[in-house]
Amino acid sequence: MEGSGSDQSPAGGSVEDPRQRVNRELIELLNELRVVLPGVQVLFAFLLILPFSNGFAKTTTVQRGVYLGTFLSTALSTALLIAPSTYHRIHFRRRDKERMLLTSNHLAVVGTLFLALSIGGVTYLVTDVLYRATAAAAVTAVVVAVFGWFWYGLPLTRERTGEDEPLPSSRDDESN
């Protein structure tokens, strides 16, 4: 479990010293951000061109408000999810990777929170244009609930119940 002080490697094999653990965790975080960023960039690009499309003039005041909130949320998400890479570049070789990792982790979590809000906003806009505000609100509530559960609820629930504790290593598992 992260922060438990365990020196056990993720594969249950050899012992990892604290420096190796921080290096591995930082690489894992940066790799995870590489997965998230293309989606955020595509969403941001979509939102950038939307006001310049022909149909945008027909949007309601509510739709424009939701659009602006979604656009700003996506911009914040983009900033927060790119920040760990910039933070890493600026603090490169300053021998403070543990602090850099913890700060970058917080930036990434808050960035995904804004991303979830952005996805909810886009869901509302698209559904409201296709159907009505009532359907848009219902669909958006379901989408936000799904993202909220899988991105935050499930991990936090598992953390509270101790389900994320490392499994005991077994010689049988190593042979697979």
URLIN-V883021 format. One record per helix or strand of 3 or more residues. SS is the DSSP state (helix for helix, strand for strand). FROM is the first residue (numbers start at 0). LEN is the number of residues. If there is no record, write none. Layout:
<<SS	FROM	LEN> <SS	FROM	LEN>>
//
This chain:
<<helix	17	33> <helix	53	5> <helix	60	30> <helix	96	34> <helix	132	29> <helix	170	5>>
//
